[in-house]
Amino acid sequence: MRPLLALLVLVAVALPTAARAIDVQLEYAPLSDRDAVSRSSVLKLSTTPPAGYKLPDATGKLPLYGTIRLGDSEHLLMLDRNGRYERFYTRLRVDANGNRDLTDDPPVQAGSSVPGAPMLTAKSFELKTKHGAAERLCQVSFDLYCADWDGFRAADFAGDPNKALTATIRALCCYKGEFELDGAHYEISLVDSGINGRLDHSATQSTTSGDTADTLFIKSGGEFGRDDGQPLGKYLVLGDKLFEVKVDSAAETLSLEPARGDAVAKLPRSVCRAAFDRPGGDLSVAMFRPAAQVSLPAGEWKMISYQLERADDRGVRWVLTAREGEKPVSFRLDATSATTCVFGEPFSSEPTVQTNTVSTWLTEHLVAVMRIKVKDCAGANMVGLDQIDDRAAGMPASLQNVRKLKNPTWQAFTADGKKVAAGSYEYG
């Protein structure tokens, strides 16, 4: 299989000149569809509440507890049932004001989108958080579900509830700012994907700890796409300039300080976003509309994600997004010569089928799930294909989003040709 990044030894290339420092004042605000896209983080549950909290009486059996930590605040969450004999959790209580008392907080609107299914969702509730001397109101969403829809029992949750249940939270706020550089206007949104209120989960830390990296969305005109987020790292490349990124979420500031790498990476003109980090997890870099050659610290790197712009035979422009596969591709930047980075094409699909027998008290049936991954020549997963201009593409578009292709359909047949099922796939 061809490597993602081919190394070519060229004559030494002069490094770009350093830029001026940029200080950006951030605004903490609710997320909107045009700002960015938030990501969820897993919340660990326990059958035992932490000490020091005033709790309401539980209505159902076996209440569960989890702690949301945002900034300098802790907010205990309690899962309960509206009726003692309900099979699944139907009530959510939260210490919204962070005073360690769950009896003086307003009820949280929560329910299941599928009646009778083992799932519970709260689309939005507000937490009063502290960040140093500052106080902020943060919108949060919550989801709980049990993977075994047919066989779940309350007894399954009595030991380690995290084996049977998955609870996730999502921060619905972001830090927004804007700045000017070389005559261009930039807008940024920083999303607390680590869900701790601090914007301190960098790509580096997520590599070593397994946490979700906080996310950087940056644009110059237009709107953010679902796949435009990049892991917030130590460095940011804008054009031919390299900056060190410093975020102070308590002071709501972002500083871009000019940096100078000792190696040169040559990139395809079609790259509009890219993110690399060290295989060992000590450095990471995000790029937005990088120049044909950029300076970076020398050493080993691996690809996290990239976006390429492509035009079809009608001249309609598309953005293709890919993320690292199961075996991330590493490459080396040498301080003595430039390295040419060739981003992967062509693409191939890898279908996998998983089967599972599901038993209920009445019957037993077989469930089969087929997943298709589209990979580039080095094994990176293609996760998005979006149109970025308003011209007619000549291909069927999604009814939900005219900038995306219509989802491909599938049909299933028995050996004698009888159609037994049909549906459609979802890109990404």
C-alpha positions as CSV (number, residue, x, y, z in Angstrom):
1,M,0.0,0.0,0.0
2,R,1.4,3.4,-0.9
3,P,2.4,5.6,2.1
4,L,0.3,8.7,2.8
5,L,3.3,11.0,2.8
6,A,6.2,10.4,0.4
7,L,9.5,11.8,1.4
8,L,11.6,13.6,-1.2
9,V,15.0,15.2,-0.5
10,L,15.2,18.6,-2.1
11,V,17.5,21.6,-1.7
12,A,17.1,23.6,1.5
13,V,14.2,26.0,1.4
14,A,14.2,29.4,3.2
15,L,11.8,29.4,6.1
16,P,8.9,32.0,6.0
17,T,9.4,35.2,8.0
18,A,7.8,35.4,11.4
19,A,4.4,37.1,11.8
20,R,3.2,39.6,14.5
21,A,1.6,38.4,17.7
22,I,-2.2,38.3,17.7
23,D,-4.3,38.6,20.8
24,V,-8.0,37.6,20.5
25,Q,-10.7,38.5,23.0
26,L,-13.1,35.5,23.3
27,E,-16.8,35.6,24.0
28,Y,-18.5,32.7,25.9
29,A,-21.7,32.1,24.1
30,P,-24.2,29.3,23.2
31,L,-23.5,27.3,20.2
32,S,-25.5,27.9,17.0
33,D,-25.4,25.9,13.8
34,R,-23.2,28.5,12.1
35,D,-20.7,28.6,14.9
36,A,-19.3,25.1,15.2
37,V,-20.3,21.5,16.1
38,S,-20.0,20.2,19.6
39,R,-18.9,16.7,20.5
40,S,-20.0,14.4,23.3
41,S,-17.9,13.0,26.2
42,V,-18.6,9.9,28.2
43,L,-19.8,10.5,31.8
44,K,-19.0,7.7,34.3
45,L,-21.9,6.5,36.5
46,S,-21.9,5.1,40.0
47,T,-24.5,3.4,42.3
48,T,-23.1,5.4,45.3
49,P,-23.3,9.2,45.6
50,P,-20.2,11.2,46.6
51,A,-20.2,12.5,50.2
52,G,-21.4,15.9,51.2
53,Y,-24.4,16.3,49.0
54,K,-28.0,16.9,50.0
55,L,-30.1,14.5,47.9
56,P,-33.8,14.2,47.3
57,D,-35.6,10.9,48.1
58,A,-35.3,8.4,45.3
59,T,-38.6,7.4,43.7
60,G,-37.4,4.3,41.9
61,K,-34.9,1.6,42.9
62,L,-31.2,1.8,42.3
63,P,-30.6,5.5,41.5
64,L,-27.4,6.3,39.7
65,Y,-25.0,9.3,40.0
66,G,-22.4,11.1,37.9
67,T,-20.4,14.2,38.4
68,I,-20.0,16.9,35.7
69,R,-16.9,19.1,36.3
70,L,-16.9,22.5,34.5
71,G,-14.3,25.1,35.3
72,D,-14.0,25.3,39.1
73,S,-17.5,23.8,39.7
74,E,-18.8,20.3,40.3
75,H,-22.4,19.4,39.5
76,L,-23.8,16.1,40.7
77,L,-26.3,14.4,38.4
78,M,-28.9,11.8,39.7
79,L,-30.8,9.3,37.6
80,D,-34.1,8.1,39.0
81,R,-37.5,6.7,38.0
82,N,-40.8,8.5,38.0
83,G,-42.4,5.3,39.3
84,R,-40.9,2.5,41.5
85,Y,-41.6,-0.3,39.0
86,E,-40.5,1.5,35.8
87,R,-38.0,-0.7,34.0
88,F,-35.6,2.2,33.0
89,Y,-34.6,5.6,34.2
90,T,-37.1,8.3,33.4
91,R,-36.1,11.2,35.7
92,L,-32.9,13.4,35.7
93,R,-32.0,15.6,38.6
94,V,-29.0,18.0,38.5
95,D,-27.2,20.2,41.0
96,A,-27.5,23.1,38.5
97,N,-26.3,25.9,40.8
98,G,-23.3,23.9,42.2
99,N,-24.2,24.3,45.9
100,R,-24.1,20.6,46.6
101,D,-27.9,20.5,47.1
102,L,-30.1,18.7,44.6
103,T,-33.3,19.6,46.3
104,D,-33.4,23.4,45.4
105,D,-32.8,23.0,41.6
106,P,-35.5,23.2,38.9
107,P,-36.5,19.9,37.3
108,V,-34.7,18.9,34.1
109,Q,-36.9,18.1,31.1
110,A,-35.9,14.6,30.0
111,G,-37.5,11.8,28.1
112,S,-37.1,9.1,25.5
113,S,-37.5,9.7,21.8
114,V,-38.6,6.1,21.4
115,P,-41.5,5.2,23.8
116,G,-40.6,2.3,26.0
117,A,-37.0,2.1,24.8
118,P,-34.1,2.1,27.4
119,M,-32.9,5.6,26.6
120,L,-33.2,9.0,28.3
121,T,-32.4,12.4,26.7
122,A,-32.2,15.9,28.1
123,K,-31.7,18.2,25.1
124,S,-30.6,21.2,27.1
125,F,-30.2,22.3,30.7
126,E,-28.3,25.1,32.3
127,L,-25.4,24.9,34.8
128,K,-24.1,27.8,36.8
129,T,-20.3,27.4,36.7
130,K,-17.3,29.3,38.2
131,H,-14.1,30.0,36.3
132,G,-11.8,31.8,38.8
133,A,-13.6,34.9,39.9
134,A,-16.0,34.7,36.9
135,E,-19.4,33.0,36.8
136,R,-20.9,31.6,33.6
137,L,-24.1,29.9,32.5
138,C,-23.3,26.8,30.4
139,Q,-25.9,24.9,28.4
140,V,-25.4,21.1,28.5
141,S,-27.2,18.2,27.0
142,F,-27.3,14.6,28.3
143,D,-28.0,11.2,26.8
144,L,-28.3,7.8,28.4
145,Y,-29.0,4.5,26.7
146,C,-28.7,0.8,27.2
147,A,-27.2,-1.2,24.3
148,D,-29.3,-4.3,24.9
149,W,-32.8,-3.1,24.1
150,D,-34.5,-6.5,24.6
151,G,-32.7,-7.9,27.6
152,F,-32.0,-5.0,29.9
153,R,-32.9,-5.5,33.6
154,A,-32.3,-3.2,36.6
155,A,-30.1,-5.9,38.1
156,D,-27.6,-5.4,35.3
157,F,-26.8,-1.9,36.6
158,A,-26.2,-2.9,40.3
159,G,-22.5,-3.8,39.8
160,D,-20.7,-1.5,37.4
161,P,-23.5,0.4,35.6
162,N,-21.0,1.6,32.9
163,K,-20.9,-2.0,31.5
164,A,-24.5,-1.9,30.5
165,L,-25.2,1.8,30.2
166,T,-23.6,4.6,28.2
167,A,-24.0,8.2,29.5
168,T,-22.7,11.1,27.5
169,I,-22.8,14.9,28.0
170,R,-22.3,17.6,25.5
171,A,-21.3,21.3,26.1
172,L,-23.6,23.5,24.0
173,C,-21.4,26.6,24.5
174,C,-18.2,27.8,22.8
175,Y,-15.6,30.6,22.9
176,K,-15.9,32.8,19.9
177,G,-13.5,35.4,18.6
178,E,-12.2,37.1,15.4
179,F,-9.0,38.7,14.2
180,E,-7.3,40.1,11.1
181,L,-4.1,38.8,9.4
182,D,-2.5,39.8,6.1
183,G,-5.7,41.5,5.0
184,A,-8.0,38.5,5.7
185,H,-10.7,38.3,8.4
186,Y,-10.8,35.2,10.5
187,E,-13.5,33.8,12.8
188,I,-12.8,31.1,15.4
189,S,-14.9,29.0,17.7
190,L,-13.3,26.9,20.4
191,V,-15.4,24.0,21.6
192,D,-14.9,22.4,25.0
193,S,-15.0,18.8,23.7
194,G,-13.2,17.6,26.8
195,I,-16.3,18.9,28.8
196,N,-14.4,20.4,31.7
197,G,-14.9,24.1,31.0
198,R,-11.2,24.8,30.6
199,L,-10.1,24.3,27.0
200,D,-7.1,22.3,28.3
201,H,-7.7,19.0,26.5
202,S,-5.2,19.4,23.6
203,A,-4.6,16.9,20.9
204,T,-1.4,16.0,22.7
205,Q,-3.2,15.2,26.0
206,S,-6.0,13.2,24.3
207,T,-3.3,11.0,22.7
208,T,-1.8,10.1,26.0
209,S,-4.9,10.0,28.2
210,G,-7.7,8.9,25.9
211,D,-9.8,12.0,26.5
212,T,-11.5,13.9,23.8
213,A,-9.4,16.8,22.5
214,D,-11.0,20.3,22.6
215,T,-11.9,21.4,19.1
216,L,-10.8,24.4,17.0
217,F,-13.1,25.7,14.3
218,I,-11.6,28.5,12.1
219,K,-12.8,30.0,8.9
220,S,-12.4,33.1,6.7
221,G,-15.8,33.7,5.1
222,G,-18.6,31.2,4.7
223,E,-20.0,28.9,7.4
224,F,-18.6,26.1,9.4
225,G,-19.2,22.5,8.2
226,R,-19.8,19.5,10.4
227,D,-16.3,18.1,9.6
228,D,-14.4,21.4,9.9
229,G,-13.3,21.0,13.5
230,Q,-9.7,20.2,14.3
231,P,-8.1,19.1,17.6
232,L,-6.9,22.2,19.5
233,G,-3.1,21.8,19.5
234,K,0.1,23.7,20.5
235,Y,0.6,25.2,17.0
236,L,-1.6,26.7,14.3
237,V,-0.5,27.3,10.7
238,L,-2.3,30.1,8.8
239,G,-1.0,30.5,5.3
240,D,2.8,30.4,5.5
241,K,2.9,31.5,9.2
242,L,3.4,29.3,12.2
243,F,1.9,30.4,15.6
244,E,2.1,28.9,19.1
245,V,-1.5,28.8,20.6
246,K,-2.1,29.9,24.1
247,V,-5.7,29.9,25.5
248,D,-6.8,31.3,28.9
249,S,-10.4,30.2,29.3
250,A,-10.8,32.0,32.6
251,A,-9.6,35.3,31.1
252,E,-11.4,34.5,27.8
253,T,-8.4,35.2,25.7
254,L,-6.5,33.5,22.9
255,S,-2.9,34.4,22.0
256,L,-1.2,33.5,18.7
257,E,2.5,34.0,19.2
258,P,4.8,33.8,16.2
259,A,6.9,30.6,16.1
260,R,9.6,29.3,13.9
261,G,10.0,25.7,12.9
262,D,13.3,24.2,11.8
263,A,11.9,22.0,9.0
264,V,9.8,22.6,5.9
265,A,6.7,20.6,4.8
266,K,5.6,21.0,1.2
267,L,1.8,20.5,0.9
268,P,-0.6,20.1,-2.1
269,R,-2.4,23.3,-3.1
270,S,-5.7,21.5,-2.6
271,V,-5.3,21.2,1.2
272,C,-7.6,23.5,3.1
273,R,-7.3,22.0,6.6
274,A,-4.9,19.5,8.2
275,A,-3.9,18.3,11.6
276,F,-0.7,16.4,12.7
277,D,0.6,15.3,16.1
278,R,3.6,13.5,17.4
279,P,3.4,9.7,17.7
280,G,4.5,10.1,21.3
281,G,2.0,12.8,22.0
282,D,4.2,15.8,22.9
283,L,3.2,18.2,20.1
284,S,0.3,18.9,17.8
285,V,-0.5,21.3,15.0
286,A,-3.6,22.4,13.2
287,M,-3.5,24.1,9.7
288,F,-6.0,26.3,7.9
289,R,-5.5,27.1,4.3
290,P,-1.7,26.4,4.6
291,A,0.7,27.7,2.0
292,A,2.5,25.4,-0.5
293,Q,5.3,25.2,2.1
294,V,5.1,25.7,5.8
295,S,7.6,25.6,8.7
296,L,7.2,23.0,11.4
297,P,9.4,21.5,14.2
298,A,11.5,18.7,12.8
299,G,10.9,15.2,13.9
300,E,8.4,12.4,13.6
301,W,4.7,13.3,13.0
302,K,1.5,11.4,12.2
303,M,-1.7,12.5,10.5
304,I,-4.9,13.2,12.5
305,S,-7.1,14.6,9.7
306,Y,-7.1,16.5,6.5
307,Q,-9.5,18.3,4.1
308,L,-8.9,18.6,0.3
309,E,-10.8,20.8,-2.1
310,R,-11.7,19.2,-5.4
311,A,-13.6,20.4,-8.5
312,D,-15.7,18.0,-10.5
313,D,-16.0,18.0,-14.3
314,R,-18.6,20.8,-14.1
315,G,-16.3,23.0,-12.0
316,V,-18.4,22.5,-8.9
317,R,-16.1,22.5,-5.8
318,W,-16.3,19.9,-3.1
319,V,-14.5,19.4,0.2
320,L,-13.4,15.9,1.1
321,T,-12.6,15.1,4.8
322,A,-10.5,12.2,6.0
323,R,-9.4,11.1,9.5
324,E,-6.7,8.7,10.7
325,G,-7.5,5.0,10.5
326,E,-6.8,2.2,12.9
327,K,-3.1,2.4,12.1
328,P,-2.1,6.1,11.9
329,V,0.6,6.9,9.3
330,S,3.8,8.4,10.6
331,F,6.3,10.5,8.6
332,R,9.4,12.5,9.4
333,L,10.3,16.1,8.7
334,D,14.0,16.7,8.4
335,A,15.7,20.0,9.4
336,T,18.2,19.8,6.4
337,S,15.7,19.4,3.6
338,A,12.1,19.9,2.6
339,T,9.6,17.0,2.8
340,T,6.9,16.7,0.2
341,C,3.6,15.6,1.7
342,V,1.3,13.6,-0.7
343,F,-2.2,13.2,0.6
344,G,-4.0,10.0,-0.1
345,E,-6.0,9.0,-3.1
346,P,-7.4,6.8,-4.6
347,F,-10.1,5.5,-2.4
348,S,-11.4,2.0,-1.7
349,S,-14.2,0.6,0.4
350,E,-14.0,-1.9,3.2
351,P,-17.3,-3.5,4.2
352,T,-17.7,-5.4,7.4
353,V,-20.7,-7.4,8.7
354,Q,-21.4,-8.1,12.3
355,T,-24.1,-10.5,13.4
356,N,-25.6,-11.0,16.8
357,T,-28.4,-13.2,18.2
358,V,-30.9,-11.2,20.3
359,S,-33.2,-13.1,22.7
360,T,-36.4,-11.9,24.3
361,W,-38.8,-13.8,26.5
362,L,-40.9,-14.6,23.5
363,T,-38.6,-15.2,20.6
364,E,-35.0,-15.2,19.3
365,H,-33.8,-13.4,16.2
366,L,-30.7,-12.6,14.3
367,V,-29.5,-9.0,13.8
368,A,-26.9,-8.2,11.1
369,V,-25.2,-4.8,10.8
370,M,-23.1,-3.9,7.8
371,R,-20.7,-1.0,7.9
372,I,-18.7,0.4,5.0
373,K,-15.6,2.4,5.5
374,V,-14.1,4.3,2.6
375,K,-10.3,4.6,2.9
376,D,-7.5,6.4,1.1
377,C,-4.4,4.7,-0.1
378,A,-2.8,4.9,3.3
379,G,-5.8,3.7,5.3
380,A,-7.2,7.0,6.5
381,N,-11.0,7.0,6.8
382,M,-13.0,9.3,4.5
383,V,-15.8,10.8,6.7
384,G,-17.3,13.7,4.7
385,L,-17.9,15.0,1.2
386,D,-19.6,18.5,1.1
387,Q,-20.3,20.9,-1.7
388,I,-18.9,24.4,-1.1
389,D,-20.5,26.5,-3.8
390,D,-24.0,27.1,-5.1
391,R,-23.7,25.7,-8.6
392,A,-25.8,22.8,-9.7
393,A,-23.7,19.6,-9.2
394,G,-25.6,17.3,-11.6
395,M,-25.8,14.7,-8.8
396,P,-28.7,13.9,-6.6
397,A,-28.6,15.9,-3.4
398,S,-29.8,15.1,0.1
399,L,-33.2,16.4,1.0
400,Q,-32.0,17.4,4.5
401,N,-28.9,19.3,3.2
402,V,-28.6,20.3,-0.4
403,R,-24.8,20.7,-0.1
404,K,-24.5,17.0,0.6
405,L,-25.0,14.0,-1.8
406,K,-28.1,12.0,-1.5
407,N,-27.5,9.0,0.8
408,P,-26.9,5.8,-1.2
409,T,-29.7,3.2,-0.8
410,W,-29.5,-0.6,-0.2
411,Q,-31.7,-3.6,-0.7
412,A,-31.5,-7.1,0.8
413,F,-32.7,-10.2,-1.1
414,T,-33.2,-13.9,-0.2
415,A,-31.5,-16.6,-2.3
416,D,-34.7,-16.9,-4.4
417,G,-34.7,-13.2,-5.3
418,K,-37.3,-12.0,-2.8
419,K,-36.7,-8.5,-1.4
420,V,-36.9,-8.6,2.3
421,A,-35.5,-5.2,3.4
422,A,-34.4,-1.8,2.1
423,G,-32.9,1.4,3.5
424,S,-30.2,4.0,3.0
425,Y,-26.7,4.7,4.4
426,E,-25.6,7.9,6.0
427,Y,-22.3,9.6,5.0
428,G,-19.8,9.8,7.8
